[in-house]
Amino acid sequence: MKTYKDALKYLEQLCQFGIKEGLERTKKLAATLGNPQNFYRTIHVTGTNGKGSVCAMLAEMLKAQGLKVGLFTSPHLESYCERIQINGENIPEDDFTDMIFRVKDSNVDATHFETLTLAAFLYFKIQRVDVAVVEVGLGGTFDSTNIITPELCIITTVALDHENILGDLNGIARNKAGIIRANVPTITGVTGEQLKIIRAVAKEKNSTLYEVNSQQLTANSYKLNLRGEYQKFNAAIAIKAAEVLGLDKAAIEIGLANVKWAGRFEVIGNVVIDGAHNPHGAAALRKSLDKNFPRGKRIWLFGVLKDKNFDEMIKILFRADDFVIVTKVPSERTAEPETLCEILRKRGVNCIAVEDNFAAVEKLKNSGGDVKIIAGSLYLIGAVRKFFIA
């Protein structure tokens, strides 16, 4: 009898093989499993930042419309089961284990993310969902989720992240535009030069394009259960999606009022937990902090991956009178705390390196300050958030 721990061990083994570009393996795997992704309606969401929040909002709206809604997102914070949800409930560990080993037993070579993607699609078929909101893992064109035939495509934002894989901003935009489908409507919050790329692909594929910009914050007329100034823009995208899908205004209202999305400007007492992990996300976090906590001492717990533009993140996030506790991200890709401290000190920011996460959390808890912020990596948030939940 396979256990949840067995499933995690198997997924850990798959991580060693990294990312393999192309959709042939995914298509072969899906075909072997009976193409489960074709048994329900789907909505496809990509973007550098905001895609998870938009997915969560839209799933809650669809649920309020009376539908049975699957939600596939990544990464998780504390449990793999968070990635696969139905009507806001995580997949049970036993079912997660069953799905992972059904995919494994297909005997088709698959990567870590391909395995998770088909496990989600298979679970949604077995549970007979009406619709699934599917978040892209990385990019769009060659992401394993891109085997679905959605009834709506959403591209939230384009900003620099994963440049080593996706290239410059134009390359990122082209990759994300790879989810656009012929004769299927697309919604985007992308601006600037990259919007021209989205427009060109939408025109080529005869996809009706709905553009949402920061001047169209329809979310201001709704009660939104997510803090953070940037969530208003995400909500505007989700609202437009709901309107295109023909959802009732009541479902939109209920969905926005009830939505939960952990680790995104999540305020617990005087602690703010935010998954900002690139310069675009850092700018959004800083704006929200300045709006909600404009005065007072800020104490930070900060850790970031070494392949991120942490120089720019540091420039954006920290004020001269902040105090920063720098720790390791629980990943082999972590940036070294002392490296980050050197940059902080050069900018005149007081900091200390505490490599152990638990010791860093204790240091944060025992520090003064008017507001405490945890940011820099979702992997870090996943490791420490539990210490702040009552």
C-alpha positions as a Markdown table, in Angstrom:
| # | Residue | x | y | z |
|---|---|---|---|---|
| 1 | Met | 0.0 | 0.0 | 0.0 |
| 2 | Lys | 1.6 | 3.3 | -1.1 |
| 3 | Thr | 1.5 | 6.2 | 1.3 |
| 4 | Tyr | 1.6 | 10.0 | 1.0 |
| 5 | Lys | 5.3 | 9.8 | 2.1 |
| 6 | Asp | 6.0 | 7.4 | -0.8 |
| 7 | Ala | 4.4 | 9.9 | -3.2 |
| 8 | Leu | 6.5 | 12.7 | -1.9 |
| 9 | Lys | 9.6 | 10.6 | -2.1 |
| 10 | Tyr | 8.8 | 9.8 | -5.8 |
| 11 | Leu | 8.2 | 13.5 | -6.6 |
| 12 | Glu | 11.5 | 14.4 | -4.9 |
| 13 | Gln | 13.3 | 11.9 | -7.2 |
| 14 | Leu | 11.7 | 13.5 | -10.3 |
| 15 | Cys | 13.0 | 16.9 | -9.2 |
| 16 | Gln | 16.5 | 15.7 | -9.9 |
| 17 | Phe | 15.7 | 15.6 | -13.7 |
| 18 | Gly | 14.7 | 19.2 | -13.8 |
| 19 | Ile | 12.7 | 20.9 | -16.6 |
| 20 | Lys | 12.5 | 19.3 | -20.1 |
| 21 | Glu | 11.1 | 21.6 | -22.8 |
| 22 | Gly | 8.3 | 20.4 | -25.1 |
| 23 | Leu | 4.8 | 19.0 | -24.9 |
| 24 | Glu | 5.3 | 15.6 | -26.5 |
| 25 | Arg | 5.8 | 13.7 | -23.2 |
| 26 | Thr | 2.8 | 15.5 | -21.7 |
| 27 | Lys | 0.5 | 14.6 | -24.6 |
| 28 | Lys | 1.7 | 11.0 | -24.6 |
| 29 | Leu | 1.1 | 10.8 | -20.9 |
| 30 | Ala | -2.4 | 12.4 | -21.2 |
| 31 | Ala | -3.3 | 10.0 | -24.0 |
| 32 | Thr | -2.2 | 7.0 | -21.9 |
| 33 | Leu | -4.5 | 8.2 | -19.1 |
| 34 | Gly | -7.5 | 8.8 | -21.4 |
| 35 | Asn | -7.0 | 12.5 | -21.9 |
| 36 | Pro | -8.7 | 13.5 | -18.6 |
| 37 | Gln | -8.3 | 17.2 | -19.3 |
| 38 | Asn | -11.0 | 17.0 | -22.0 |
| 39 | Phe | -13.8 | 16.0 | -19.7 |
| 40 | Tyr | -14.6 | 19.4 | -18.2 |
| 41 | Arg | -14.4 | 23.1 | -19.1 |
| 42 | Thr | -11.1 | 24.8 | -18.4 |
| 43 | Ile | -9.7 | 28.3 | -18.0 |
| 44 | His | -6.0 | 28.9 | -18.5 |
| 45 | Val | -4.0 | 31.5 | -16.6 |
| 46 | Thr | -0.4 | 32.7 | -17.0 |
| 47 | Gly | 1.6 | 35.8 | -16.0 |
| 48 | Thr | 4.8 | 36.7 | -14.2 |
| 49 | Asn | 2.9 | 37.9 | -11.1 |
| 50 | Gly | -0.7 | 37.8 | -10.0 |
| 51 | Lys | -1.7 | 34.6 | -11.8 |
| 52 | Gly | -2.3 | 32.6 | -8.6 |
| 53 | Ser | -4.4 | 35.3 | -7.0 |
| 54 | Val | -6.5 | 35.7 | -10.2 |
| 55 | Cys | -7.0 | 31.9 | -10.2 |
| 56 | Ala | -8.1 | 31.9 | -6.6 |
| 57 | Met | -10.5 | 34.7 | -7.2 |
| 58 | Leu | -12.0 | 33.2 | -10.3 |
| 59 | Ala | -12.4 | 29.8 | -8.8 |
| 60 | Glu | -14.3 | 31.3 | -5.8 |
| 61 | Met | -16.6 | 33.2 | -8.2 |
| 62 | Leu | -17.3 | 30.1 | -10.2 |
| 63 | Lys | -18.0 | 28.2 | -7.0 |
| 64 | Ala | -20.5 | 31.0 | -6.0 |
| 65 | Gln | -22.2 | 30.5 | -9.4 |
| 66 | Gly | -23.0 | 27.0 | -8.2 |
| 67 | Leu | -20.3 | 25.1 | -10.1 |
| 68 | Lys | -18.0 | 22.3 | -9.0 |
| 69 | Val | -14.6 | 23.9 | -9.5 |
| 70 | Gly | -11.2 | 22.4 | -9.8 |
| 71 | Leu | -8.1 | 24.6 | -9.1 |
| 72 | Phe | -4.6 | 23.7 | -10.1 |
| 73 | Thr | -1.8 | 26.1 | -8.9 |
| 74 | Ser | 1.9 | 26.1 | -8.0 |
| 75 | Pro | 4.0 | 26.1 | -6.0 |
| 76 | His | 2.5 | 25.1 | -2.7 |
| 77 | Leu | 3.4 | 26.7 | 0.6 |
| 78 | Glu | 3.2 | 23.9 | 3.1 |
| 79 | Ser | 1.7 | 20.8 | 1.4 |
| 80 | Tyr | 1.6 | 19.4 | -2.1 |
| 81 | Cys | -2.1 | 18.9 | -1.6 |
| 82 | Glu | -2.6 | 22.7 | -1.8 |
| 83 | Arg | -1.9 | 22.5 | -5.5 |
| 84 | Ile | -5.0 | 20.5 | -6.3 |
| 85 | Gln | -8.3 | 21.8 | -4.9 |
| 86 | Ile | -12.0 | 21.3 | -5.5 |
| 87 | Asn | -14.3 | 24.1 | -4.3 |
| 88 | Gly | -11.6 | 25.4 | -2.0 |
| 89 | Glu | -10.8 | 22.0 | -0.4 |
| 90 | Asn | -7.3 | 20.5 | -0.8 |
| 91 | Ile | -7.1 | 17.0 | -2.3 |
| 92 | Pro | -6.9 | 14.5 | 0.5 |
| 93 | Glu | -3.5 | 12.9 | 1.0 |
| 94 | Asp | -4.7 | 9.4 | 0.1 |
| 95 | Asp | -6.3 | 10.7 | -3.1 |
| 96 | Phe | -3.1 | 12.6 | -4.0 |
| 97 | Thr | -1.0 | 9.5 | -3.5 |
| 98 | Asp | -3.4 | 7.5 | -5.7 |
| 99 | Met | -3.3 | 10.1 | -8.5 |
| 100 | Ile | 0.6 | 10.3 | -8.4 |
| 101 | Phe | 1.0 | 6.6 | -8.7 |
| 102 | Arg | -1.7 | 6.2 | -11.4 |
| 103 | Val | 0.4 | 8.6 | -13.4 |
| 104 | Lys | 3.6 | 6.8 | -12.5 |
| 105 | Asp | 2.1 | 3.4 | -13.4 |
| 106 | Ser | 1.3 | 4.7 | -16.9 |
| 107 | Asn | 5.0 | 3.9 | -17.6 |
| 108 | Val | 5.4 | 7.2 | -19.6 |
| 109 | Asp | 8.6 | 9.1 | -18.8 |
| 110 | Ala | 7.5 | 12.3 | -17.1 |
| 111 | Thr | 9.0 | 15.3 | -15.2 |
| 112 | His | 8.0 | 16.4 | -11.7 |
| 113 | Phe | 5.6 | 19.1 | -13.0 |
| 114 | Glu | 4.2 | 16.9 | -15.8 |
| 115 | Thr | 3.3 | 14.3 | -13.2 |
| 116 | Leu | 1.6 | 16.8 | -11.0 |
| 117 | Thr | -0.3 | 18.3 | -13.9 |
| 118 | Leu | -1.7 | 15.0 | -15.0 |
| 119 | Ala | -2.5 | 14.0 | -11.4 |
| 120 | Ala | -4.6 | 17.1 | -11.2 |
| 121 | Phe | -6.3 | 16.6 | -14.5 |
| 122 | Leu | -7.1 | 13.0 | -13.6 |
| 123 | Tyr | -8.5 | 13.9 | -10.2 |
| 124 | Phe | -10.7 | 16.5 | -11.7 |
| 125 | Lys | -12.1 | 14.0 | -14.2 |
| 126 | Ile | -12.7 | 11.4 | -11.5 |
| 127 | Gln | -14.4 | 14.0 | -9.2 |
| 128 | Arg | -16.5 | 15.2 | -12.2 |
| 129 | Val | -15.8 | 18.9 | -11.8 |
| 130 | Asp | -17.7 | 21.3 | -14.0 |
| 131 | Val | -14.8 | 23.5 | -14.7 |
| 132 | Ala | -11.1 | 23.7 | -13.8 |
| 133 | Val | -9.0 | 26.9 | -13.4 |
| 134 | Val | -5.5 | 26.0 | -14.4 |
| 135 | Glu | -2.4 | 28.0 | -13.6 |
| 136 | Val | 0.6 | 27.8 | -15.8 |
| 137 | Gly | 3.8 | 26.5 | -14.0 |
| 138 | Leu | 6.4 | 28.4 | -16.1 |
| 139 | Gly | 6.0 | 30.5 | -19.2 |
| 140 | Gly | 3.2 | 29.2 | -21.3 |
| 141 | Thr | 4.1 | 27.8 | -24.8 |
| 142 | Phe | 5.8 | 24.6 | -23.5 |
| 143 | Asp | 4.3 | 24.4 | -20.1 |
| 144 | Ser | 2.7 | 21.0 | -19.5 |
| 145 | Thr | -0.7 | 22.6 | -18.7 |
| 146 | Asn | -0.8 | 23.9 | -22.3 |
| 147 | Ile | -2.4 | 20.7 | -23.5 |
| 148 | Ile | -5.8 | 21.9 | -22.5 |
| 149 | Thr | -8.4 | 23.5 | -24.8 |
| 150 | Pro | -9.6 | 26.4 | -22.6 |
| 151 | Glu | -12.7 | 28.5 | -23.1 |
| 152 | Leu | -10.8 | 31.5 | -21.8 |
| 153 | Cys | -7.1 | 32.5 | -21.6 |
| 154 | Ile | -5.7 | 35.0 | -19.1 |
| 155 | Ile | -2.3 | 36.7 | -19.2 |
| 156 | Thr | -1.9 | 38.8 | -16.0 |
| 157 | Thr | 1.4 | 40.6 | -16.3 |
| 158 | Val | 4.8 | 40.4 | -18.0 |
| 159 | Ala | 7.9 | 41.2 | -15.9 |
| 160 | Leu | 11.5 | 39.9 | -15.6 |
| 161 | Asp | 11.6 | 36.5 | -13.9 |
| 162 | His | 13.2 | 33.2 | -15.0 |
| 163 | Glu | 15.2 | 35.2 | -17.6 |
| 164 | Asn | 17.6 | 32.3 | -17.9 |
| 165 | Ile | 14.8 | 30.2 | -19.4 |
| 166 | Leu | 12.4 | 32.6 | -20.9 |
| 167 | Gly | 14.7 | 35.4 | -22.1 |
| 168 | Asp | 14.1 | 39.2 | -22.1 |
| 169 | Leu | 10.7 | 40.8 | -21.6 |
| 170 | Asn | 9.7 | 40.3 | -25.2 |
| 171 | Gly | 10.7 | 36.7 | -25.0 |
| 172 | Ile | 8.7 | 36.3 | -21.8 |
| 173 | Ala | 5.7 | 37.9 | -23.5 |
| 174 | Arg | 5.9 | 35.6 | -26.5 |
| 175 | Asn | 6.2 | 32.6 | -24.3 |
| 176 | Lys | 3.2 | 33.5 | -22.3 |
| 177 | Ala | 1.2 | 34.4 | -25.4 |
| 178 | Gly | 1.7 | 30.7 | -26.3 |
| 179 | Ile | -1.5 | 29.9 | -24.3 |
| 180 | Ile | -3.7 | 32.0 | -26.6 |
| 181 | Arg | -6.0 | 29.7 | -28.6 |
| 182 | Ala | -7.7 | 30.2 | -31.9 |
| 183 | Asn | -11.2 | 31.8 | -31.6 |
| 184 | Val | -11.0 | 31.7 | -27.7 |
| 185 | Pro | -11.2 | 35.0 | -25.9 |
| 186 | Thr | -8.1 | 36.4 | -24.0 |
| 187 | Ile | -7.9 | 38.8 | -21.1 |
| 188 | Thr | -4.7 | 40.6 | -20.2 |
| 189 | Gly | -3.3 | 43.1 | -17.8 |
| 190 | Val | 0.0 | 43.4 | -19.8 |
| 191 | Thr | 1.1 | 46.9 | -20.7 |
| 192 | Gly | 3.8 | 48.6 | -22.8 |
| 193 | Glu | 5.8 | 47.0 | -25.6 |
| 194 | Gln | 4.9 | 43.6 | -24.5 |
| 195 | Leu | 1.2 | 44.3 | -24.9 |
| 196 | Lys | 1.9 | 44.8 | -28.7 |
| 197 | Ile | 3.1 | 41.2 | -28.7 |
| 198 | Ile | 0.0 | 39.9 | -27.0 |
| 199 | Arg | -2.2 | 41.9 | -29.4 |
| 200 | Ala | -0.3 | 40.5 | -32.4 |
| 201 | Val | -0.7 | 36.9 | -31.3 |
| 202 | Ala | -4.4 | 37.4 | -30.4 |
| 203 | Lys | -5.1 | 39.0 | -33.8 |
| 204 | Glu | -3.3 | 36.1 | -35.6 |
| 205 | Lys | -5.4 | 33.6 | -33.7 |
| 206 | Asn | -8.7 | 35.5 | -34.0 |
| 207 | Ser | -8.9 | 35.7 | -30.3 |
| 208 | Thr | -11.0 | 38.6 | -28.9 |
| 209 | Leu | -8.6 | 40.5 | -26.6 |
| 210 | Tyr | -9.9 | 42.3 | -23.5 |
| 211 | Glu | -7.3 | 44.7 | -22.0 |
| 212 | Val | -7.4 | 45.6 | -18.3 |
| 213 | Asn | -5.2 | 48.5 | -17.0 |
| 214 | Ser | -4.6 | 50.1 | -13.7 |
| 215 | Gln | -7.1 | 52.9 | -14.5 |
| 216 | Gln | -9.9 | 50.3 | -14.7 |
| 217 | Leu | -10.0 | 49.2 | -11.1 |
| 218 | Thr | -13.5 | 47.9 | -11.1 |
| 219 | Ala | -12.6 | 46.1 | -7.9 |
| 220 | Asn | -13.0 | 49.3 | -6.0 |
| 221 | Ser | -16.7 | 48.8 | -6.1 |
| 222 | Tyr | -16.5 | 45.3 | -4.5 |
| 223 | Lys | -15.5 | 44.1 | -1.1 |
| 224 | Leu | -12.3 | 42.2 | -1.5 |
| 225 | Asn | -11.1 | 39.7 | 1.1 |
| 226 | Leu | -7.4 | 40.1 | 0.1 |
| 227 | Arg | -5.1 | 42.8 | 1.4 |
| 228 | Gly | -2.5 | 44.4 | -0.7 |
| 229 | Glu | -2.9 | 47.3 | -3.2 |
| 230 | Tyr | -1.9 | 45.0 | -6.1 |
| 231 | Gln | -4.8 | 42.7 | -5.4 |
| 232 | Lys | -7.2 | 45.4 | -6.7 |
| 233 | Phe | -5.6 | 45.0 | -10.2 |
| 234 | Asn | -5.7 | 41.2 | -10.0 |
| 235 | Ala | -9.3 | 41.5 | -9.0 |
| 236 | Ala | -10.1 | 43.7 | -12.0 |
| 237 | Ile | -8.7 | 41.0 | -14.3 |
| 238 | Ala | -10.7 | 38.3 | -12.5 |
| 239 | Ile | -13.9 | 40.5 | -12.7 |
| 240 | Lys | -13.4 | 40.9 | -16.4 |
| 241 | Ala | -12.9 | 37.2 | -16.8 |
| 242 | Ala | -16.1 | 36.5 | -14.8 |
| 243 | Glu | -18.0 | 39.0 | -17.0 |
| 244 | Val | -16.8 | 37.3 | -20.2 |
| 245 | Leu | -17.8 | 33.9 | -18.8 |
| 246 | Gly | -21.3 | 35.3 | -18.1 |
| 247 | Leu | -21.2 | 35.0 | -14.3 |
| 248 | Asp | -23.8 | 36.7 | -12.2 |
| 249 | Lys | -22.8 | 39.9 | -10.4 |
| 250 | Ala | -23.8 | 38.2 | -7.1 |
| 251 | Ala | -21.3 | 35.4 | -7.8 |
| 252 | Ile | -18.6 | 38.0 | -8.4 |
| 253 | Glu | -19.4 | 39.7 | -5.2 |
| 254 | Ile | -19.5 | 36.5 | -3.1 |
| 255 | Gly | -16.4 | 35.2 | -4.7 |
| 256 | Leu | -14.3 | 38.3 | -4.0 |
| 257 | Ala | -15.7 | 38.6 | -0.5 |
| 258 | Asn | -14.8 | 35.0 | 0.3 |
| 259 | Val | -11.5 | 34.4 | -1.5 |
| 260 | Lys | -8.4 | 33.3 | 0.4 |
| 261 | Trp | -4.9 | 33.2 | -0.9 |
| 262 | Ala | -2.2 | 32.5 | 1.7 |
| 263 | Gly | 1.1 | 34.3 | 1.6 |
| 264 | Arg | 0.1 | 37.2 | -0.5 |
| 265 | Phe | 0.1 | 40.3 | 1.7 |
| 266 | Glu | -1.4 | 38.1 | 4.4 |
| 267 | Val | -1.7 | 40.1 | 7.6 |
| 268 | Ile | -1.6 | 38.1 | 10.9 |
| 269 | Gly | -1.5 | 40.6 | 13.8 |
| 270 | Asn | 1.4 | 42.9 | 13.0 |
| 271 | Val | 3.1 | 40.4 | 10.7 |
| 272 | Val | 2.8 | 40.7 | 6.9 |
| 273 | Ile | 3.6 | 37.6 | 4.9 |
| 274 | Asp | 4.1 | 38.2 | 1.1 |
| 275 | Gly | 5.4 | 36.0 | -1.7 |
| 276 | Ala | 7.3 | 38.8 | -3.5 |
| 277 | His | 10.2 | 37.0 | -5.2 |
| 278 | Asn | 11.2 | 39.3 | -8.1 |
| 279 | Pro | 11.5 | 43.1 | -8.6 |
| 280 | His | 8.0 | 43.5 | -9.9 |
| 281 | Gly | 6.6 | 41.7 | -6.9 |
| 282 | Ala | 8.9 | 43.7 | -4.6 |
| 283 | Ala | 7.5 | 46.9 | -6.0 |
| 284 | Ala | 4.0 | 45.8 | -5.4 |
| 285 | Leu | 4.8 | 44.8 | -1.8 |
| 286 | Arg | 6.5 | 48.1 | -1.1 |
| 287 | Lys | 3.5 | 50.0 | -2.4 |
| 288 | Ser | 1.2 | 48.0 | -0.2 |
| 289 | Leu | 3.4 | 48.5 | 2.9 |
| 290 | Asp | 3.7 | 52.2 | 2.3 |
| 291 | Lys | -0.1 | 52.4 | 2.0 |
| 292 | Asn | -1.1 | 50.2 | 4.9 |
| 293 | Phe | 1.9 | 50.8 | 7.3 |
| 294 | Pro | 3.3 | 54.1 | 6.3 |
| 295 | Arg | 5.0 | 54.9 | 9.6 |
| 296 | Gly | 6.9 | 52.9 | 12.2 |
| 297 | Lys | 9.8 | 50.6 | 12.4 |
| 298 | Arg | 9.8 | 47.7 | 9.9 |
| 299 | Ile | 11.6 | 44.4 | 10.9 |
| 300 | Trp | 12.1 | 41.9 | 8.0 |
| 301 | Leu | 12.7 | 38.2 | 7.6 |
| 302 | Phe | 14.2 | 38.0 | 4.1 |
| 303 | Gly | 15.5 | 35.2 | 2.0 |
| 304 | Val | 15.8 | 34.8 | -1.7 |
| 305 | Leu | 16.9 | 32.4 | -4.4 |
| 306 | Lys | 20.3 | 33.1 | -6.0 |
| 307 | Asp | 18.9 | 33.2 | -9.5 |
| 308 | Lys | 16.7 | 36.2 | -8.7 |
| 309 | Asn | 17.6 | 39.8 | -9.2 |
| 310 | Phe | 18.0 | 40.4 | -5.5 |
| 311 | Asp | 20.1 | 43.6 | -6.0 |
| 312 | Glu | 17.1 | 45.3 | -7.5 |
| 313 | Met | 14.7 | 43.7 | -4.9 |
| 314 | Ile | 16.8 | 45.1 | -2.1 |
| 315 | Lys | 16.9 | 48.5 | -3.7 |
| 316 | Ile | 13.1 | 48.5 | -3.9 |
| 317 | Leu | 12.0 | 46.9 | -0.6 |
| 318 | Phe | 14.1 | 48.4 | 2.2 |
| 319 | Arg | 14.2 | 51.8 | 3.8 |
| 320 | Ala | 17.3 | 53.0 | 5.6 |
| 321 | Asp | 15.8 | 52.6 | 9.1 |
| 322 | Asp | 14.6 | 49.0 | 8.5 |
| 323 | Phe | 16.2 | 46.1 | 10.2 |
| 324 | Val | 16.6 | 42.9 | 8.2 |
| 325 | Ile | 17.1 | 39.4 | 9.4 |
| 326 | Val | 18.5 | 37.5 | 6.4 |
| 327 | Thr | 18.1 | 33.7 | 6.3 |
| 328 | Lys | 18.5 | 30.8 | 3.9 |
| 329 | Val | 15.7 | 29.7 | 1.6 |
| 330 | Pro | 15.1 | 26.0 | 2.1 |
| 331 | Ser | 16.4 | 25.2 | -1.4 |
| 332 | Glu | 19.7 | 24.3 | -2.9 |
| 333 | Arg | 19.2 | 27.5 | -5.0 |
| 334 | Thr | 19.3 | 29.8 | -2.0 |
| 335 | Ala | 21.3 | 33.0 | -2.0 |
| 336 | Glu | 23.8 | 33.1 | 0.8 |
| 337 | Pro | 22.6 | 35.3 | 3.7 |
| 338 | Glu | 26.0 | 37.0 | 4.0 |
| 339 | Thr | 26.0 | 37.9 | 0.3 |
| 340 | Leu | 22.7 | 39.6 | 0.8 |
| 341 | Cys | 23.9 | 41.3 | 4.0 |
| 342 | Glu | 26.8 | 42.8 | 2.1 |
| 343 | Ile | 24.5 | 44.5 | -0.4 |
| 344 | Leu | 22.2 | 45.7 | 2.4 |
| 345 | Arg | 25.0 | 47.2 | 4.4 |
| 346 | Lys | 26.3 | 49.0 | 1.3 |
| 347 | Arg | 22.8 | 50.6 | 1.1 |
| 348 | Gly | 23.0 | 51.6 | 4.8 |
| 349 | Val | 20.5 | 49.1 | 6.0 |
| 350 | Asn | 21.1 | 47.4 | 9.3 |
| 351 | Cys | 20.9 | 43.6 | 9.0 |
| 352 | Ile | 22.0 | 40.3 | 10.5 |
| 353 | Ala | 22.5 | 36.9 | 8.9 |
| 354 | Val | 20.8 | 34.0 | 10.6 |
| 355 | Glu | 21.1 | 30.9 | 8.4 |
| 356 | Asp | 18.7 | 28.6 | 10.3 |
| 357 | Asn | 15.1 | 29.3 | 9.6 |
| 358 | Phe | 13.8 | 28.5 | 13.1 |
| 359 | Ala | 16.4 | 30.7 | 14.7 |
| 360 | Ala | 15.6 | 33.5 | 12.3 |
| 361 | Val | 11.9 | 33.2 | 13.2 |
| 362 | Glu | 12.7 | 33.4 | 16.9 |
| 363 | Lys | 14.9 | 36.5 | 16.2 |
| 364 | Leu | 12.0 | 38.1 | 14.3 |
| 365 | Lys | 9.5 | 37.3 | 17.0 |
| 366 | Asn | 11.7 | 38.7 | 19.7 |
| 367 | Ser | 12.6 | 41.9 | 17.8 |
| 368 | Gly | 10.7 | 45.1 | 18.4 |
| 369 | Gly | 9.2 | 47.1 | 15.5 |
| 370 | Asp | 5.7 | 48.2 | 14.5 |
| 371 | Val | 5.4 | 45.7 | 11.7 |
| 372 | Lys | 7.2 | 42.5 | 10.8 |
| 373 | Ile | 7.5 | 41.4 | 7.2 |
| 374 | Ile | 8.4 | 38.0 | 5.7 |
| 375 | Ala | 9.3 | 38.1 | 2.0 |
| 376 | Gly | 11.7 | 37.1 | -0.7 |
| 377 | Ser | 10.6 | 33.6 | -1.6 |
| 378 | Leu | 7.5 | 31.4 | -1.5 |
| 379 | Tyr | 9.7 | 28.6 | -0.4 |
| 380 | Leu | 10.8 | 30.6 | 2.7 |
| 381 | Ile | 7.1 | 31.5 | 3.4 |
| 382 | Gly | 6.2 | 27.9 | 3.1 |
| 383 | Ala | 8.8 | 26.9 | 5.7 |
| 384 | Val | 8.0 | 29.6 | 8.3 |
| 385 | Arg | 4.4 | 30.6 | 7.9 |
| 386 | Lys | 3.2 | 27.9 | 10.3 |
| 387 | Phe | 5.0 | 29.6 | 13.2 |
| 388 | Phe | 2.7 | 32.6 | 12.9 |
| 389 | Ile | -0.7 | 30.9 | 12.5 |
| 390 | Ala | -2.6 | 30.6 | 15.7 |
